[in-house]
Amino acid sequence: MVRFISVLIAVLLLGYILFAFFFFPEREQDMICHDLEVIVKDSLDKHFVNEQDILSLLKRVELNPIDKPMSAVNTDQIETELLKNQMISNVEAYKTPSGKIKLEVKQKIPILRILGTQGSYYVDNQGSIMPVSARYVAYVPVVSGYVEKELAMTDLYKFALFLQKNDFWNNQIEQVYVHPNKDIELIPRVGNHRIVLGSFDGFEEKLDNLQLFYKQTIPKMGWEKYSIINLKYKNQIVCTKK
């Protein structure tokens, strides 16, 4: 009985697919788009774009599909135009047999906030630039100082990915400062000291050494003993007392 039902469902599904394949293209010529459904994914966590933003953009470039023949709606063009918005990482636009256009929009995920000499912006998890939003602030590590976009999209991007994967340092590092000579300084959440990283060369090993230093020395000396912890010299930790 179960096998019979499974076979019956498979036959019905195949029949529907064949029907849609042969029948829908013919009807599409006459069908009018009556609805546009916009789904912005992760909209509860991030608020960079919303349904109204999408509708406004489509109207501005004259791609609003409502009341147009389905055959005249170019979903590829809709996707291309929406992807020009620097807040959007991915768009899927498709037609339904009932005469509806569905849009599934995925927002970018910021991992760094840059406050540099070339303006204020985010770096997302793909290493690209995205603008700040007037309606939403992402709580991510802040980088300030003499930050060029090339540095933001390369070494700082790799550093931010490292922080995301490392719970300890993701919780400990609050800010990053770039000096004019390109030395990197880290501002921790815990402890009244500054961490001089130097360059990003070998930064994972430098931070591993510092974490070991925290475990061995801080319980004895306390968090307030040092004003500067310098990691820029290979396999050395140079501390400046207050």
N, C-alpha and C positions, 0 to 999 in steps of 0.2 A: 504493500500500500504506500509506504513512504517513498519507495523507488518510483512508483507510478506518479505520485504528486511531483517529485523532483523533475521527472521527464516532462510532465505537463507544463510546469513553470518554465522550463528551458524552451519548450516549443512556443509558448506564448510570448516569451521575451524575444525570441528570434523573429517571430511574426511582427512584433512591434518595431523592431529595428528595421526590418525590410519595409514596413509601412512608412516609417519616418523617412527612410532614405529615398524612396520613390515618390512619396506623396508630398512631403514638406517642401522640397525645392520648387514644385509647381505652384503650391499655394503661396509661397513666400512672395511671388511676384505681385500678388494682390493684397497681401496682409499688411495692415498698418500697425506700426509699433504703438502700443497703448500704454506701456508702463516701462519705467526705468528703475531697477532696483540696485542700490549702491550698498555694498557691504564693506565697511572699513574694519579690517581685522585689528585686534589688540586695541580697540578704541577705548576700552576701560582703563588701560594702563598708560597709553600715550594719546595725546590730543593735538597732534600736529596738523592733521587734516580731518575734516568731517564731511558728511554727505553734502551739505550746502556748498562747501568749497569745490567739490567735484562738479556739481550741477552748474555753478557759476562759471567754472573753467570751460565746460563743454558749450555753454551758451555763448561765451566770449569768442570761441573759435568756430562757432556755428556747426557744432557736432552734436547738439542735443537731438537724440533720435525720436523723441515723442512726436507722434502724428506724421512721421515719415514712413514711406514704404519700407518694409523689412529688407527688400532687395537693394535699397539705396543706402542702408546703414553699413558703414565700413568699420568693423570692430578693430581691425588692425590699426587703422588711423586713430581711433579713439585711444587705444593703448599707447600709441606713440606720443600723442599729445599729452596725455596724463603723466607719462614718465618724464616729461620736461619739468614737472614740478619737483624741486629738490627735496621735498619732504616724503616723496613716494619712492619705494624701492621696487615694487612689482605690481602689475595690473593684469588681470585676466578679464577680457570682455567677450561675452558670447550671447547668442540668440537662443530663445526657447521656442518650441513649437507653438506655444500659446500666444506669441506676438510680444514677448517681453525681452528687453535687453538687461542682462545681469552684469554688474561690475564688481569684481572682488579686488579690493585695493589693500596693499600691504604697506605700512609705514616704515620709514627707515628707523634704525635703532642707534641712537647716539651713545658713544662711549667716552667722549671727551668734550669738555667745553673750553674753547680757546678764547682768551682775552689778550690778544697780541697787538703788535704794531700794525698789522694788516686788517684789523677789525675783529669783530666778535662773531663766532660761528661754532658749529659742532663738527666733530669727526665721527662718522658712523662706523658700524661694525664691518663695513666693506672697505674702509679706508678712503671714502670720498667725503667731500665737504657738504654740509647741509646748513642752511641759515637758522638763526634763532627764531623762535616763535613768540608773537606778542601774547598768545593765549596760554602757553604751556612752557614750563621750565623743567628740564630733565636734570635730576640730581646725579651727576657724574663728576669725576675728578676735574678740577679746574686747572688749566695751564695758562700762566700769564708771563709777561716779560717780552723778550725779543724773539717772538715766534714767527718764523716764516712758514708759508703754507707747505712748502716741500718737506720741512721737518715735521710738521703736523701730520702729513699723510704717509710718512715713512717711519722714522724711529719712534715718534710719540704714539703713532697708531699701534706699532708692535708692543710698546710698553703698556698701553691701555689694554690690549688683548691679554697680556701676561697678568695684569691686575685682575681682570675678570675671572681668570682661571685659578687664581691663588687667593683663597679666602683671607689669609692672614694679612697680606699686603693690600688687598682690596679694602679691608677695613681700616688699615693703618695709614695709608697714604691719602691725604686730603687734597693737597695742592702740589703743583709742579711749577717751578720758576726757571725760566731760561735766561741766563746772563748774556751780556753782549759778547763775551768770549765763547759762548755756546756751552759753558758749564751748566750742568743740570742740578738743581737743588730741589729737594723734596721736603714738604712740610707734613709731619705726621699728626694724626689725631691725638695720640697719646704721647705725652712727654713734651717738655718745653725746650726742644732742641731742633736744630736744622740738620738735615742730612745732605751732605755734598756728594752727589753721585759722580760728578765729572762728566765724562762722555757716556753715551749709552753702550759703548763697547763692553761686553761681558757683564751687563747689568744684573743678570740672573745670579751669577756667581757672587757679585758684590752684595746683593741682598741676602743671599744664603749665609754669607759670612756675618752680615749684620744681625740676622735673625739668631744665629748662634751666639753672638755677642749679647744680644738681649737676654737670652736664656741664662747665660753664665754670669754676666756682670751686673745687670740691672737689679736682680734680687739682692745683691750685696751693696751696690752703690746707690740705688734709687734712680728714678726717672729725672730728677732735678739736678743731678750732679754735673751734667755736661751741657754746654750751649751749642756746640758743633760736633757732629760726627762725620768725619771725612773718609769717603770710600774711594776716592779717585785714583789712589795708588794701588797697584796690583798686589793682592794678598795682604793688604795692610788696612788697619783701621786706626786712624789718628783722631784722637778726641781732644777737644778744647774744654777745659773746665771753666765753670762760671766764676 
